[in-house]
Structures are given as C-alpha cells and as structure tokens.
Amino acid sequence: MQAEYAYVLEYLNFAIRWLHMIAGIAWIGASLYFVWLDSSLLPPKDQPSKDIGIGGEVWALHGGGFYRAQKFSVAPPELPTPLHWFKWEAYTTWLSGFALLVLIYYVQADVYLIDKSVMDLTPVAAVSLGLGSLIVTWIIYHLMCLSPLGKNEPLLAGIMFVLLGLLAYGFTHVFSGRGAFIHFGAVLGTIMAANVLFVIMPGQHEMVRAKVEGRAVDPIHGQMGKQRSVHNTYFTLPVLFVMISNHYAGFTNHRHAWAILMAISLAGALIRLYSVLSHRGEKRHMLWMSGYGILIGLFVALWPKPADPSLAAAVKFADVKRVIDAKCAVCHAAKPTFPGFAAPPKNVVMETPEQLRTLAAQINQQTVATRAMPPGNLTQLSDEERTLIGAWIAGGAKLQ
Ligand code: HEC
C-alpha cells in the first residue's frame, strides 16, 4: 500500500506541475505582452480611429503577419462579439499551484514544510500558518491599494517591500528553507490571482454591463484594473524565481535565506522595471545594472569557504560510513526504510563505499555547502557530523 501511495503522490506531482507550468506560461506570457502593448501605444494618426475613441495603437509583425492593435481610451461605441477575456490562465495557474502546495508541502508537511531545527511545529500548526499567511497578506495589500496610499505608487511599493521582507524573515524562522520560499511565492501568486478575480474581472464586468445598458463607462474601473496589472508585472520575476528556488538549497537553507530571497526579488523587480520603461522609450540602464549587480554581489557573498585541511587528515572512513548509514541511507537505499519512501529519491543510493566515493561531490554540496540534506533535517544530522563529512571529502574521499 505504501508503495502505491508514494506512486500516486509522485504521479499527481508530475501531472499537476506540468499543468501549472503550461498555465503559468500562458498567464505570464499574456501579462508581459499586454504590459508591452500598453507601453508601446502611440496616438493613432488617422481621423476615423480618433473619431471612434482610439487612444493609442501599435503596429507589429509576428509569424509572417502584420497586426494592428488599438486601445480605446475608455470603451468602443458598440460591444464587439466575440470579446476575448483573459482570466482562466490566471485561475488555472493559481489552482494548480495551490494543489501542488497542498500535495507536497501540506500532505507531506513533516518532510517538506517543517524543519524541527527551525521550529518544532505540528503539521496542523504549520499548515494553518501557511494558509493564514496567504489570506492575511492579500487583505492587507488590498486595503493598502484602496486607501490613499494606493495613489502614491512609489510609497506603496516601498511599504510593500518592507512588509514582504518581514514576511520572508518570518517564514524562514518558522518553516523549512524550501517551505519558507514556496510560501513567499505563494503569497505573491495569490495576490496576483486575487487581483484578477476580485479587482480586474469585476471592473471589466461592470464596464461591459454599463455598455450593454447604454450607460457611460466609468474610467475608474479601467484605472484600478491597470494599477493591479502593473503590480502583477513586478511580482512575476520574483514568483518565477521562487518556482525554481527549491533546486537551490544554497539559497533556501542559508542562514540569511530571507535576505537572499529579498535581494533576488528586488533584482527581479528592477530588471522588470527597466524593461517596462524601455518599451516606452526610456532607457534607464541603471535599473538593469543594479539588478544584475545584486545578483553578482550574491554570487560573491555566497562563495564557498574551503574546508580545514588539518581536519581531513584525522578522519576515518568508518566514522563517515556510520553517519551516512544512519542519517542518509534510510532514504538513499535500493529499498529505503524511511516511512513514505518507496524508492531512493532521485535514484541516489548510498550503500556501498564505492557509491559514497562516486557521490562525494554531491554529498558535500547537499550536506555541507547547502545543508539541503537530510530534508527538514529529518534524521538530525548534527553540525559535527556535517564537518566530519566535509573534512572527509576535502581530504580526497578516501575509503579507509
Ligand atoms: C527523509 C529522506 C532523506 C534522507 C534521510 C536524506 N535524503 Fe537526500 N534526498 C531526499 C529527497 C526527497 C531528495 C530529492 C530532493 C528533491 O527532489 O529536490 C534527495 C536528494 C538527494 C541528493 C540529490 C540532489 C540533487 O538534486 O541531485 C543527494 C546527493 C542527497 N539527497 C544526499 C543526501 C545525503 C548526503 C543525506 C544524508 C546526510 C541524505 N540525502 C539524506 C530524501 C532524503
């Protein structure tokens, strides 16, 4: 039964993740395109376009065809059919992302969400904190946008950045590294999808209703929708980073993981700001330079420190083998004994001395450099044991 259960989880993980990626590409692709479109609009030159209320237009060449996209200042005189809406991309992305969050981080909270060396949470407490954070941050953000603060975008952005920094700090002090990062991304993704569901779509429905009933369309709905879609565009690069962050335990398990997360988010937002402005013809090179500057700074700051060579000489392989048998091979064996594992994760098996020697670099990366393994420190690998493993590898991973 256990093997079937693990198989079902793994298969669902795959199927939903694939869907999440496809929907996410459709959503973010459309979102990037429309922001580009808006920034590239030029006033129409011909009188008929001006007469029907076109505020701006773009000519484009793509896939062997000429396209002319026109944006009405408020709304067209007649409601056209069919009229394309863009919402299911957003909803599907959020729903599949949430399903993945539940499947990986909530169903397997002990393995992926909780790290007892960070905080000894019960699964129920951890999951409640995670879910609560998604709801509370949306409400705070939404109220800030509706308040007078919503009219001062730079101030709003500054306050949001500080609040998100506090949240990142909080997450990394209650959850595992991966769990913290994924919740940061889930908070941003939830704000993005909720912007579509609760602000952009209702505004568009009201615009359409006004049109059908022959009332004048209030431009406030268009403006509010625009504000939220601009916010969404600055969240996209940080969210995409979080989606891939669980491959980079050097970030997620770092002592200052929250600062790394905020630095990369800031870099992403600056690079995005550069591209948005450059479509409008403003080339603010300082923006992308600062973004990449942050990334390079991070690379230098995280440069690995070499192991102490004097320790390496004193290490006995038998001690290393004993630690790995007890703390790693419970999962990384042809037939794992750790509950919930039917097969060795990532096919990494650490049973024979030769296997250990072949895997030495990876073992060092996972346990010493990034502290990614054991996940959530489930088998409680101590700092002394990590130093022992690091020293053994620094000494050439000898089998005696
Ligand atoms: C509770 C089970 C468990 C224990 C104990 C465990 N691992 Fe892992 N290990 C995993 C899982 C799950 C993955 C796959 C992680 C992923 O998908 O990102 C993994 C992946 C790995 C990888 C491959 C990483 C990659 O991305 O290629 C290495 C190397 C590794 N573990 C080393 C170790 C070492 C060394 C120890 C002991 C200090 C250890 N693991 C203990 C579950 C475990």
Residues whose N, C-alpha, C, O or C-beta is under 5 A from the ligand:
A	BS01	HEC	N246 K327 C328 C331 F338 P345 K346 V348 Q362 I363 Q366 T367 M373 P374 P375 L378 T379 L381
